[in-house]
Amino acid sequence: MRTARVVLARLGSGAVVLALISFTLVPPATASAQAPVGLGTADAFAVLAGSTITNTGPTTITGDLGLSPGTAVTGSQSITLHGTIHATDAVAGQAQTDVVTAYNDAANRSPDATSPADLAGRSLTPGVYRSASSLGLTGDLTLDAHGDPNAVFIFQVGSTLTTASGSRVVLLDGAQACNVYWQVGSSATLGTGSTLRGSILALTSITLTTGATVEGRTLARNGAVTLDTNTITRPSCSPATTGGTPTPGTTAGTGTGGTTGGTGGTTGPGGAGTTGPRGGGTTGSGTSNQGRLPVTGAPGWTGFALVVGVALILAGAVVNVMADPLNRRIAAVRGRRTNRRQ
């Protein structure tokens, strides 16, 4: 009986201690409901650079193009611009000031998870993802809004952002490019034929190699923006109404007044929406994503361990209460037997 009490007490105490340690050392996970990063007057720009803007080949830009404090815009004759050029004027200067504010805002958000070195094959929910150094994308990254058109995704990159040729950022179930932000600690380079969605806020420079597409903004604080036969479309947020869930690996076309392409895509308030400059949505290979990034939080078994531990301790206490009168009765019986023998 004594052995049973000791075993129950030790098991119960161990389970409780283990659960308490888990809760103490691993803070509980919390859902991230982030506000959009305020871009101020930089919101109107699709391209904004600090030193120079260089373009090679036919590039299409929807949104304003700005430069400050630099003065050199090279290759502008090959740019089809649906917007206004602001080169070293007050508008571009104010936009750069607002980019600094937006950059600091994005950089100072509390992260929900630590990002791996390569985001390829991931399916992420809204939140803030931090990479202490470089961040790469060698395949498809899916951003899943779960039906919330206001869902915000922020990527904090300690140094460089590099996307491989043909890589893509895929928006799923109501996610919008206007709510995706890439805060880059140095420079960003987008690979040939790659597709990135969201606004890049780079401390230094941004380079788009041949055929790269951006549904978002390329905002470089201090360095150059280098273009080569690209399509850059400034996104606009809308309270979109979500239809059926898009097929994974399928993205909507880029356009004004809503988006189209992909099964059950989203429709903006302007009606059916127009197809983006590169045509309809692109369809992925159909391969499944590798799951979401781990988010900080106590393991699920800690609650179970706590309940079991308390139950074992209570069981030990019950055994202990029952043991005393039982031990006295056993002692009395043994005493009577001894007296009879004498």
Residue frames as qw, qx, qy, qz and C-alpha x, y, z in Angstrom:
[[0.000, 0.886, 0.465, 0.000, 0.00, 0.00, 0.00],
 [0.307, -0.797, 0.106, 0.509, 2.81, 2.36, 0.88],
 [0.424, -0.126, 0.602, 0.665, 4.56, 1.57, -2.40],
 [0.229, 0.630, 0.655, 0.349, 1.39, 2.37, -4.36],
 [0.124, -0.937, -0.244, 0.216, 1.08, 5.72, -2.60],
 [0.391, -0.601, 0.337, 0.611, 4.67, 6.63, -3.37],
 [0.390, 0.144, 0.687, 0.596, 4.38, 5.64, -7.04],
 [0.126, 0.787, 0.573, 0.192, 1.13, 7.59, -7.54],
 [0.230, -0.901, -0.082, 0.360, 2.51, 10.67, -5.81],
 [0.407, -0.436, 0.465, 0.655, 5.70, 10.67, -7.85],
 [0.329, 0.355, 0.706, 0.517, 3.92, 10.11, -11.17],
 [0.019, 0.878, 0.476, 0.039, 1.41, 12.85, -10.44],
 [0.295, -0.828, 0.076, 0.470, 4.02, 15.35, -9.30],
 [0.441, -0.197, 0.574, 0.661, 6.17, 14.62, -12.35],
 [0.267, 0.559, 0.669, 0.410, 3.29, 15.15, -14.77],
 [0.090, -0.941, -0.302, 0.119, 2.29, 18.42, -13.15],
 [0.389, -0.674, 0.266, 0.569, 5.86, 19.73, -13.11],
 [0.430, 0.064, 0.652, 0.621, 6.35, 18.79, -16.77],
 [0.164, 0.750, 0.581, 0.272, 3.16, 20.56, -17.80],
 [0.210, -0.931, -0.132, 0.267, 4.01, 23.68, -15.81],
 [0.454, -0.446, 0.417, 0.649, 7.52, 23.83, -17.29],
 [0.368, 0.344, 0.665, 0.551, 6.08, 23.57, -20.80],
 [0.021, 0.887, 0.445, 0.119, 3.61, 26.37, -20.18],
 [0.358, -0.844, 0.038, 0.398, 6.30, 28.55, -18.60],
 [0.439, -0.379, 0.506, 0.639, 9.09, 28.11, -21.13],
 [0.165, 0.226, 0.702, 0.655, 6.90, 28.06, -24.25],
 [0.256, 0.274, 0.263, -0.889, 4.46, 30.96, -24.35],
 [0.523, 0.452, 0.708, -0.144, 1.02, 30.15, -25.75],
 [0.255, 0.172, 0.568, 0.764, 0.44, 30.74, -29.44],
 [0.222, 0.610, 0.392, -0.651, -1.82, 33.63, -30.31],
 [0.519, 0.609, 0.525, 0.289, -3.63, 34.39, -33.54],
 [0.295, -0.277, 0.121, 0.906, -2.09, 37.32, -35.35],
 [0.271, 0.812, 0.512, 0.075, -4.53, 40.00, -36.53],
 [0.440, -0.240, 0.123, 0.857, -2.18, 42.52, -38.07],
 [0.281, 0.849, 0.194, -0.403, -3.13, 45.94, -39.36],
 [0.723, 0.585, 0.126, 0.345, -1.86, 46.85, -42.85],
 [0.541, -0.292, 0.028, 0.788, 1.47, 48.68, -43.06],
 [0.203, 0.907, 0.247, -0.274, 0.69, 52.34, -43.76],
 [0.671, 0.190, 0.302, 0.650, 2.51, 53.48, -46.91],
 [0.060, -0.681, -0.092, 0.724, 1.36, 57.09, -46.89],
 [0.444, 0.731, -0.146, -0.497, 1.94, 58.84, -50.21],
 [0.066, -0.414, 0.858, 0.296, 4.14, 55.93, -51.35],
 [0.582, 0.270, 0.724, -0.252, 0.92, 53.98, -51.84],
 [0.575, 0.721, 0.063, -0.381, 0.51, 55.58, -55.28],
 [0.171, 0.703, -0.641, -0.255, 3.87, 54.28, -56.55],
 [0.991, 0.119, -0.030, -0.057, 4.62, 51.02, -58.30],
 [0.791, 0.180, -0.147, 0.566, 8.34, 51.86, -58.54],
 [0.192, -0.965, 0.093, -0.152, 10.29, 54.16, -56.22],
 [0.841, 0.101, -0.204, 0.491, 14.09, 54.33, -55.97],
 [0.427, -0.827, -0.047, 0.363, 16.66, 56.32, -54.03],
 [0.380, -0.509, 0.433, 0.640, 19.60, 56.55, -56.44],
 [0.201, 0.313, -0.590, -0.717, 18.72, 55.45, -60.00],
 [0.769, 0.285, 0.476, -0.317, 16.11, 53.65, -62.07],
 [0.048, 0.444, -0.734, -0.511, 17.43, 51.57, -64.96],
 [0.785, 0.282, 0.422, -0.354, 15.28, 49.72, -67.45],
 [0.020, -0.332, 0.796, 0.505, 16.10, 47.32, -70.30],
 [0.043, -0.223, -0.924, -0.308, 13.50, 46.02, -72.73],
 [0.368, -0.431, -0.357, -0.743, 9.72, 46.59, -72.86],
 [0.188, -0.181, -0.786, 0.561, 8.48, 47.03, -69.29],
 [0.309, -0.590, -0.457, -0.589, 4.89, 47.78, -68.26],
 [0.202, -0.099, -0.623, 0.750, 4.25, 49.69, -65.04],
 [0.306, -0.665, -0.509, -0.453, 0.81, 50.40, -63.63],
 [0.543, -0.748, -0.246, 0.293, 1.18, 53.05, -60.96],
 [0.086, 0.979, -0.183, 0.013, 3.51, 56.01, -60.45],
 [0.844, 0.147, -0.150, 0.493, 7.28, 55.88, -60.98],
 [0.214, -0.968, 0.051, -0.121, 9.44, 57.95, -58.63],
 [0.766, 0.169, -0.255, 0.565, 13.05, 58.77, -57.85],
 [0.168, -0.882, 0.153, -0.413, 14.51, 60.75, -54.94],
 [0.035, -0.867, 0.058, 0.494, 17.09, 62.02, -54.16],
 [0.506, -0.104, 0.628, 0.582, 18.72, 60.55, -57.29],
 [0.329, 0.618, -0.049, -0.712, 18.14, 62.03, -60.75],
 [0.150, 0.362, -0.772, -0.500, 18.96, 59.35, -63.34],
 [0.762, 0.247, 0.494, -0.339, 16.13, 57.43, -65.01],
 [0.031, 0.442, -0.741, -0.504, 17.61, 55.29, -67.81],
 [0.016, -0.090, -0.950, -0.299, 15.63, 53.38, -70.43],
 [0.324, 0.374, 0.525, -0.693, 12.33, 55.14, -69.77],
 [0.433, 0.355, -0.390, -0.731, 11.56, 55.14, -73.51],
 [0.386, 0.045, -0.897, -0.211, 10.99, 51.37, -73.27],
 [0.037, 0.216, 0.806, -0.550, 8.57, 51.70, -70.36],
 [0.286, -0.492, -0.556, -0.605, 4.81, 51.67, -70.88],
 [0.129, -0.073, -0.617, 0.773, 3.71, 53.68, -67.87],
 [0.316, -0.642, -0.568, -0.406, 0.12, 53.88, -66.65],
 [0.519, -0.706, -0.310, 0.369, 0.88, 56.55, -64.10],
 [0.118, 0.979, -0.082, 0.142, 3.07, 59.60, -63.53],
 [0.744, 0.164, -0.289, 0.579, 6.85, 60.06, -63.35],
 [0.337, -0.936, 0.029, -0.096, 8.08, 61.95, -60.28],
 [0.802, 0.187, -0.189, 0.535, 11.83, 62.42, -60.63],
 [0.442, -0.076, -0.299, 0.843, 13.50, 64.36, -57.83],
 [0.207, -0.534, -0.192, -0.797, 10.42, 66.40, -57.04],
 [0.325, -0.338, 0.491, -0.734, 8.55, 67.10, -53.81],
 [0.880, -0.067, -0.068, -0.466, 6.12, 64.23, -54.40],
 [0.832, 0.208, -0.489, 0.160, 8.92, 61.67, -54.71],
 [0.183, 0.417, -0.590, 0.667, 10.71, 63.17, -51.70],
 [0.576, -0.281, 0.330, -0.693, 7.64, 62.85, -49.51],
 [0.936, 0.050, -0.238, -0.255, 7.05, 59.32, -50.76],
 [0.619, 0.312, -0.611, 0.381, 10.59, 58.35, -49.71],
 [0.170, -0.367, 0.532, -0.744, 9.95, 59.81, -46.25],
 [0.795, -0.125, 0.128, -0.579, 6.80, 57.73, -45.99],
 [0.855, 0.211, -0.473, -0.004, 8.68, 54.61, -47.14],
 [0.249, 0.371, -0.690, 0.570, 11.08, 55.05, -44.21],
 [0.500, -0.220, 0.416, -0.727, 8.12, 55.17, -41.83],
 [0.907, 0.080, -0.124, -0.394, 6.52, 52.10, -43.45],
 [0.656, 0.363, -0.628, 0.207, 9.82, 50.21, -43.44],
 [0.010, 0.326, -0.688, 0.648, 10.29, 50.81, -39.72],
 [0.707, -0.113, 0.214, -0.665, 6.70, 49.87, -39.00],
 [0.913, 0.170, -0.312, -0.200, 7.06, 46.52, -40.79],
 [0.522, 0.391, -0.659, 0.375, 10.46, 45.83, -39.21],
 [0.111, -0.298, 0.620, -0.717, 9.19, 46.45, -35.68],
 [0.798, -0.191, -0.162, -0.548, 6.14, 44.18, -35.77],
 [0.510, -0.392, 0.733, -0.223, 6.35, 41.28, -33.32],
 [0.386, 0.257, -0.794, -0.392, 6.92, 38.03, -35.26],
 [0.854, -0.133, 0.150, -0.480, 4.52, 35.11, -35.05],
 [0.968, -0.003, 0.219, 0.121, 6.99, 32.58, -36.43],
 [0.266, -0.644, 0.545, 0.466, 10.57, 32.17, -37.58],
 [0.765, 0.567, -0.091, -0.293, 10.87, 31.67, -41.32],
 [0.853, -0.109, 0.371, 0.350, 13.12, 28.99, -42.83],
 [0.258, -0.461, 0.419, 0.738, 15.81, 29.99, -45.33],
 [0.115, -0.010, -0.710, -0.694, 13.58, 28.88, -48.24],
 [0.489, 0.173, 0.408, -0.751, 9.82, 29.39, -48.34],
 [0.451, 0.185, -0.677, -0.552, 9.23, 27.05, -51.28],
 [0.459, -0.164, -0.866, -0.110, 6.40, 24.57, -50.75],
 [0.069, -0.201, -0.670, 0.711, 4.96, 26.38, -47.75],
 [0.212, -0.633, -0.549, -0.502, 1.34, 27.35, -47.14],
 [0.249, -0.050, -0.482, 0.839, 1.15, 30.22, -44.67],
 [0.158, -0.788, -0.595, -0.007, -1.69, 31.79, -42.75],
 [0.076, 0.881, 0.008, 0.466, -1.78, 35.55, -42.01],
 [0.706, -0.659, -0.049, 0.255, 0.86, 36.87, -39.64],
 [0.087, 0.913, -0.399, -0.009, 4.42, 38.14, -39.30],
 [0.975, 0.017, 0.033, 0.217, 7.28, 35.87, -40.35],
 [0.131, -0.921, 0.354, 0.098, 10.88, 36.73, -39.48],
 [0.913, 0.213, -0.077, 0.340, 14.12, 35.60, -41.09],
 [0.486, -0.780, 0.079, 0.385, 17.18, 36.82, -39.20],
 [0.331, -0.418, 0.528, 0.661, 19.38, 36.69, -42.31],
 [0.203, 0.204, -0.601, -0.745, 18.72, 35.86, -45.97],
 [0.626, 0.285, 0.589, -0.424, 15.41, 34.60, -47.31],
 [0.051, 0.235, -0.751, -0.615, 14.91, 32.65, -50.52],
 [0.728, 0.309, 0.378, -0.481, 12.08, 31.28, -52.62],
 [0.095, -0.334, 0.825, 0.446, 12.92, 28.46, -55.03],
 [0.001, -0.306, -0.913, -0.271, 9.37, 27.29, -55.81],
 [0.292, -0.594, -0.429, -0.615, 5.80, 28.17, -54.92],
 [0.082, -0.096, -0.642, 0.756, 4.75, 29.93, -51.70],
 [0.251, -0.571, -0.654, -0.429, 1.02, 29.95, -50.91],
 [0.043, -0.046, 0.430, -0.901, -0.50, 32.69, -48.77],
 [0.275, -0.440, -0.824, -0.230, -3.89, 31.49, -47.50],
 [0.161, -0.286, 0.186, -0.926, -6.24, 34.16, -46.13],
 [0.044, -0.287, -0.926, 0.243, -8.94, 31.64, -45.13],
 [0.008, 0.703, 0.667, 0.248, -11.66, 33.82, -46.61],
 [0.251, -0.825, -0.225, 0.454, -10.54, 37.08, -44.99],
 [0.547, 0.701, 0.153, 0.431, -9.81, 39.75, -47.64],
 [0.141, -0.937, 0.189, -0.258, -8.21, 41.93, -44.92],
 [0.912, -0.321, 0.067, 0.245, -5.66, 39.28, -43.92],
 [0.127, 0.926, -0.356, 0.017, -2.14, 40.75, -43.63],
 [0.948, -0.024, 0.001, 0.318, 1.15, 38.94, -44.34],
 [0.006, 0.947, -0.318, 0.039, 4.47, 40.57, -43.33],
 [0.935, 0.065, -0.100, 0.334, 7.89, 39.08, -44.05],
 [0.240, -0.928, 0.279, 0.062, 10.82, 40.53, -42.13],
 [0.901, 0.297, -0.081, 0.305, 14.09, 39.73, -43.92],
 [0.575, -0.705, 0.067, 0.411, 17.34, 40.45, -42.10],
 [0.290, -0.458, 0.477, 0.692, 19.49, 40.83, -45.22],
 [0.188, 0.243, -0.594, -0.743, 18.73, 39.73, -48.80],
 [0.713, 0.308, 0.489, -0.397, 15.57, 38.46, -50.49],
 [0.094, 0.391, -0.744, -0.534, 16.22, 36.24, -53.51],
 [0.798, 0.254, 0.386, -0.387, 13.62, 34.43, -55.62],
 [0.439, -0.171, 0.773, 0.424, 14.61, 31.75, -58.13],
 [0.248, 0.149, -0.567, -0.772, 13.63, 31.59, -61.78],
 [0.468, -0.219, -0.732, -0.445, 9.99, 30.59, -62.19],
 [0.191, -0.250, -0.781, 0.539, 9.19, 30.85, -58.49],
 [0.245, -0.528, -0.427, -0.692, 5.80, 32.22, -57.48],
 [0.121, 0.080, 0.636, -0.758, 3.85, 33.69, -54.60],
 [0.253, -0.352, -0.780, -0.451, 0.33, 32.27, -54.84],
 [0.296, -0.116, 0.353, -0.880, -2.66, 33.98, -53.20],
 [0.293, -0.225, -0.917, -0.152, -5.41, 31.70, -51.90],
 [0.306, -0.607, -0.730, 0.067, -8.93, 32.11, -50.52],
 [0.134, -0.943, -0.300, -0.057, -9.25, 35.90, -50.44],
 [0.578, -0.477, 0.084, 0.657, -5.62, 36.91, -49.91],
 [0.377, 0.911, 0.148, 0.079, -4.76, 40.23, -51.62],
 [0.703, 0.277, -0.096, 0.648, -1.40, 41.49, -52.81],
 [0.035, -0.767, 0.045, -0.640, -2.11, 44.89, -51.26],
 [0.673, -0.667, 0.150, -0.281, -1.86, 43.27, -47.81],
 [0.942, -0.062, -0.007, 0.329, 1.48, 41.51, -48.37],
 [0.003, 0.961, -0.269, 0.070, 4.72, 43.23, -47.34],
 [0.902, 0.072, -0.138, 0.402, 8.37, 42.25, -47.76],
 [0.210, -0.954, 0.213, -0.023, 10.63, 44.29, -45.47],
 [0.901, 0.249, -0.111, 0.337, 14.18, 43.63, -46.71],
 [0.550, -0.754, 0.044, 0.356, 17.25, 44.57, -44.66],
 [0.325, -0.433, 0.464, 0.701, 19.49, 45.04, -47.70],
 [0.310, 0.356, -0.468, -0.747, 18.57, 44.18, -51.32],
 [0.737, 0.233, 0.563, -0.291, 16.02, 42.09, -53.20],
 [0.126, 0.373, -0.715, -0.578, 16.58, 40.15, -56.44],
 [0.767, 0.250, 0.399, -0.435, 13.71, 38.51, -58.33],
 [0.457, -0.178, 0.785, 0.378, 14.60, 35.64, -60.65],
 [0.177, 0.152, -0.607, -0.760, 13.83, 35.27, -64.35],
 [0.465, -0.224, -0.681, -0.519, 10.15, 34.70, -65.03],
 [0.231, -0.245, -0.806, 0.486, 9.31, 34.73, -61.34],
 [0.281, -0.642, -0.386, -0.600, 6.10, 36.16, -59.86],
 [0.286, -0.145, -0.628, 0.709, 6.05, 38.01, -56.57],
 [0.254, -0.719, -0.467, -0.448, 3.01, 39.47, -54.89],
 [0.528, -0.731, -0.289, 0.320, 3.21, 42.22, -52.31],
 [0.140, 0.963, -0.123, 0.194, 5.12, 45.42, -51.68],
 [0.807, 0.003, -0.222, 0.547, 8.91, 45.22, -51.36],
 [0.176, -0.971, 0.095, -0.131, 10.37, 47.76, -48.94],
 [0.877, 0.081, -0.139, 0.453, 14.13, 47.38, -49.36],
 [0.422, -0.793, 0.026, 0.439, 16.76, 49.32, -47.47],
 [0.308, -0.448, 0.503, 0.671, 19.12, 49.31, -50.45],
 [0.279, 0.334, -0.530, -0.728, 18.24, 48.11, -53.97],
 [0.738, 0.245, 0.553, -0.301, 15.75, 45.99, -55.91],
 [0.089, 0.397, -0.717, -0.566, 16.60, 44.06, -59.09],
 [0.796, 0.303, 0.388, -0.352, 14.03, 42.43, -61.36],
 [0.277, -0.282, 0.772, 0.498, 15.64, 40.09, -63.86],
 [0.244, 0.088, -0.607, -0.751, 14.18, 39.28, -67.28],
 [0.478, -0.258, -0.699, -0.464, 10.46, 38.62, -67.30],
 [0.204, -0.231, -0.771, 0.557, 9.89, 38.92, -63.55],
 [0.269, -0.591, -0.452, -0.612, 6.39, 40.05, -62.57],
 [0.146, -0.111, -0.632, 0.753, 5.35, 41.96, -59.46],
 [0.307, -0.680, -0.503, -0.436, 1.78, 42.48, -58.33],
 [0.567, -0.670, -0.286, 0.385, 2.70, 45.04, -55.74],
 [0.087, 0.986, -0.129, 0.056, 5.37, 47.71, -55.36],
 [0.810, 0.081, -0.161, 0.558, 9.15, 47.94, -55.62],
 [0.181, -0.959, 0.004, -0.219, 10.19, 50.59, -53.09],
 [0.782, 0.054, -0.248, 0.569, 13.94, 51.03, -52.57],
 [0.344, -0.887, -0.185, 0.247, 14.97, 53.49, -49.88],
 [0.315, -0.781, 0.311, 0.440, 18.62, 54.24, -50.71],
 [0.403, -0.245, 0.721, 0.508, 19.64, 52.31, -53.81],
 [0.276, 0.247, -0.525, -0.766, 18.54, 51.58, -57.36],
 [0.748, 0.264, 0.521, -0.315, 15.61, 49.79, -58.93],
 [0.016, 0.400, -0.737, -0.545, 16.80, 47.80, -61.96],
 [0.737, 0.338, 0.385, -0.440, 14.25, 46.50, -64.46],
 [0.010, -0.317, 0.803, 0.505, 14.42, 44.16, -67.46],
 [0.428, -0.093, -0.689, -0.578, 11.27, 43.43, -69.47],
 [0.072, -0.174, -0.851, 0.491, 9.02, 43.32, -66.43],
 [0.330, -0.575, -0.483, -0.572, 5.38, 43.84, -65.48],
 [0.202, -0.125, -0.625, 0.743, 4.76, 45.75, -62.25],
 [0.298, -0.569, -0.511, -0.571, 1.19, 46.44, -61.18],
 [0.098, -0.219, 0.510, -0.826, 0.38, 48.53, -58.15],
 [0.241, -0.380, -0.892, -0.037, -2.32, 46.63, -56.21],
 [0.309, -0.330, 0.095, -0.887, -5.43, 48.16, -54.74],
 [0.034, 0.127, 0.917, -0.377, -7.29, 46.68, -51.80],
 [0.490, -0.203, -0.296, -0.794, -11.01, 46.14, -52.05],
 [0.534, -0.127, 0.653, -0.521, -13.60, 44.57, -49.73],
 [0.383, 0.187, -0.773, -0.470, -13.76, 41.59, -52.08],
 [0.829, -0.095, 0.253, -0.490, -16.53, 39.04, -51.86],
 [0.134, -0.403, 0.897, 0.120, -15.11, 35.56, -51.75],
 [0.804, 0.132, -0.316, -0.487, -16.54, 32.81, -53.93],
 [0.988, -0.138, -0.072, 0.008, -15.58, 29.17, -53.72],
 [0.580, -0.648, 0.391, 0.301, -12.15, 28.20, -52.53],
 [0.471, 0.728, -0.428, -0.254, -9.61, 28.62, -55.35],
 [0.981, 0.098, -0.125, 0.110, -7.82, 25.55, -56.54],
 [0.568, -0.692, 0.285, 0.344, -4.40, 25.34, -54.79],
 [0.548, -0.115, 0.526, 0.640, -1.67, 26.40, -57.16],
 [0.253, 0.624, 0.536, 0.509, -4.03, 28.76, -59.02],
 [0.199, -0.430, -0.239, 0.848, -3.90, 32.53, -58.78],
 [0.333, 0.818, 0.436, -0.175, -6.13, 35.25, -60.05],
 [0.503, 0.500, 0.205, 0.675, -5.21, 37.60, -62.86],
 [0.290, -0.398, -0.255, 0.832, -4.18, 41.12, -61.92],
 [0.085, 0.502, 0.489, 0.708, -6.54, 43.96, -62.74],
 [0.122, -0.088, 0.276, -0.949, -8.66, 46.84, -61.56],
 [0.630, -0.112, -0.037, -0.767, -12.09, 46.41, -60.00],
 [0.894, -0.156, 0.317, -0.278, -11.56, 42.82, -58.91],
 [0.084, -0.491, 0.834, 0.238, -9.67, 39.72, -59.92],
 [0.896, 0.215, 0.046, -0.386, -10.49, 36.81, -62.12],
 [0.564, 0.455, -0.688, 0.027, -8.89, 33.47, -62.93],
 [0.069, 0.159, -0.891, 0.420, -8.71, 30.34, -60.83],
 [0.378, -0.433, -0.786, -0.227, -11.66, 28.37, -59.57],
 [0.429, -0.772, -0.465, 0.054, -13.92, 30.45, -57.35],
 [0.444, 0.169, -0.158, 0.865, -11.66, 33.51, -57.38],
 [0.117, -0.587, -0.474, 0.646, -12.56, 36.80, -55.74],
 [0.223, 0.650, 0.475, 0.549, -14.65, 39.52, -57.29],
 [0.212, -0.134, -0.262, 0.932, -14.18, 43.16, -56.38],
 [0.218, 0.595, 0.519, -0.574, -16.92, 45.74, -56.01],
 [0.196, 0.502, -0.328, -0.776, -16.42, 46.91, -59.59],
 [0.835, 0.326, -0.063, -0.439, -17.98, 43.80, -61.04],
 [0.989, 0.137, -0.016, 0.054, -16.35, 40.97, -62.92],
 [0.508, -0.670, 0.388, 0.377, -12.90, 42.53, -62.91],
 [0.605, 0.733, -0.268, -0.160, -10.37, 42.66, -65.71],
 [0.962, 0.006, -0.019, 0.274, -7.67, 40.24, -66.64],
 [0.444, -0.756, 0.221, 0.426, -4.16, 41.27, -65.60],
 [0.291, 0.800, -0.378, -0.364, -1.49, 42.38, -68.03],
 [0.006, -0.404, 0.899, 0.171, -0.03, 38.88, -68.27],
 [0.528, -0.083, -0.720, -0.443, -3.35, 37.19, -68.90],
 [0.773, -0.463, -0.236, -0.364, -5.35, 34.92, -66.66],
 [0.602, -0.654, 0.429, -0.160, -4.19, 33.33, -63.47],
 [0.384, 0.507, -0.771, -0.042, -1.36, 30.90, -63.55],
 [0.931, -0.234, -0.066, -0.271, -1.81, 27.28, -62.64],
 [0.283, -0.662, 0.691, -0.072, 0.73, 25.46, -60.52],
 [0.303, 0.305, -0.887, -0.167, 2.02, 21.97, -60.87],
 [0.785, -0.295, -0.330, -0.433, -0.62, 20.59, -58.52],
 [0.581, 0.055, -0.692, 0.424, 1.90, 19.41, -55.96],
 [0.518, -0.764, -0.381, -0.060, 0.80, 19.73, -52.37],
 [0.020, 0.799, -0.344, 0.492, 2.32, 22.24, -49.98],
 [0.554, 0.117, -0.733, 0.376, 4.43, 21.08, -47.09],
 [0.489, -0.645, -0.561, 0.175, 2.28, 22.61, -44.37],
 [0.081, -0.946, -0.029, -0.312, 2.39, 25.77, -42.35],
 [0.343, 0.485, -0.551, 0.586, 5.33, 27.09, -40.43],
 [0.527, -0.434, -0.660, 0.314, 5.38, 26.19, -36.73],
 [0.143, -0.755, -0.005, -0.641, 4.05, 28.98, -34.56],
 [0.141, 0.268, -0.710, 0.636, 5.33, 29.48, -31.02],
 [0.680, -0.355, -0.033, -0.641, 3.05, 27.82, -28.47],
 [0.443, -0.347, 0.774, -0.291, 2.90, 25.18, -25.76],
 [0.200, 0.061, -0.924, -0.319, 2.53, 21.60, -27.10],
 [0.620, -0.276, -0.311, -0.665, -0.99, 20.23, -27.11],
 [0.717, -0.185, -0.666, 0.090, -0.14, 17.42, -24.68],
 [0.164, 0.233, -0.526, 0.801, 0.62, 19.82, -21.81],
 [0.559, -0.262, 0.084, -0.782, -3.04, 20.19, -20.86],
 [0.886, -0.084, -0.411, -0.198, -3.45, 16.41, -20.87],
 [0.585, 0.154, -0.608, 0.514, -0.34, 15.99, -18.72],
 [0.135, -0.299, 0.380, -0.865, -1.63, 18.55, -16.23],
 [0.757, -0.215, -0.084, -0.611, -4.99, 16.77, -15.91],
 [0.867, 0.011, -0.495, 0.057, -3.38, 13.34, -15.54],
 [0.371, 0.272, -0.573, 0.678, -0.92, 14.68, -12.96],
 [0.386, -0.297, 0.290, -0.824, -3.66, 16.19, -10.83],
 [0.869, -0.125, -0.242, -0.413, -5.70, 12.97, -11.12],
 [0.757, 0.111, -0.577, 0.287, -2.75, 10.87, -9.96],
 [0.104, 0.286, -0.523, 0.796, -2.06, 13.15, -7.02],
 [0.619, -0.241, 0.108, -0.739, -5.73, 12.99, -5.99],
 [0.895, -0.024, -0.416, -0.157, -5.65, 9.21, -6.33],
 [0.527, 0.206, -0.624, 0.539, -2.61, 9.11, -4.09],
 [0.215, -0.295, 0.389, -0.846, -4.39, 11.27, -1.54],
 [0.809, -0.172, -0.125, -0.549, -7.44, 8.98, -1.57],
 [0.826, 0.072, -0.539, 0.146, -5.24, 5.93, -1.12],
 [0.263, 0.290, -0.562, 0.728, -3.47, 7.70, 1.74],
 [0.488, -0.288, 0.217, -0.795, -6.76, 8.52, 3.49],
 [0.909, -0.085, -0.217, -0.346, -8.00, 4.97, 3.12],
 [0.670, 0.290, -0.622, 0.282, -4.67, 3.48, 4.13],
 [0.063, -0.427, 0.581, -0.690, -4.57, 4.76, 7.74],
 [0.731, -0.196, 0.319, -0.570, -7.73, 3.05, 9.07],
 [0.928, 0.215, -0.277, -0.126, -6.89, -0.04, 7.01],
 [0.466, 0.439, -0.640, 0.425, -3.41, -0.18, 8.52],
 [0.335, -0.374, 0.546, -0.671, -4.86, 0.22, 12.03],
 [0.895, -0.036, 0.073, -0.438, -7.31, -2.65, 11.42],
 [0.822, 0.325, -0.455, 0.110, -4.50, -4.88, 10.10],
 [0.171, 0.464, -0.650, 0.577, -2.39, -4.01, 13.14],
 [0.604, -0.282, 0.385, -0.638, -5.29, -4.83, 15.49],
 [0.954, 0.103, -0.143, -0.242, -5.88, -8.22, 13.83],
 [0.642, 0.407, -0.561, 0.327, -2.18, -9.05, 14.05],
 [0.134, -0.460, 0.578, -0.661, -2.20, -8.00, 17.73],
 [0.815, -0.176, 0.205, -0.513, -5.09, -10.31, 18.57],
 [0.913, 0.245, -0.326, 0.000, -3.36, -13.22, 16.85],
 [0.377, 0.476, -0.609, 0.510, -0.21, -12.58, 18.84],
 [0.418, -0.390, 0.478, -0.666, -2.10, -12.44, 22.13],
 [0.932, -0.035, -0.014, -0.360, -3.84, -15.74, 21.38],
 [0.780, 0.342, -0.480, 0.212, -0.52, -17.43, 20.69],
 [0.098, 0.452, -0.617, 0.637, 0.80, -16.19, 24.00]]
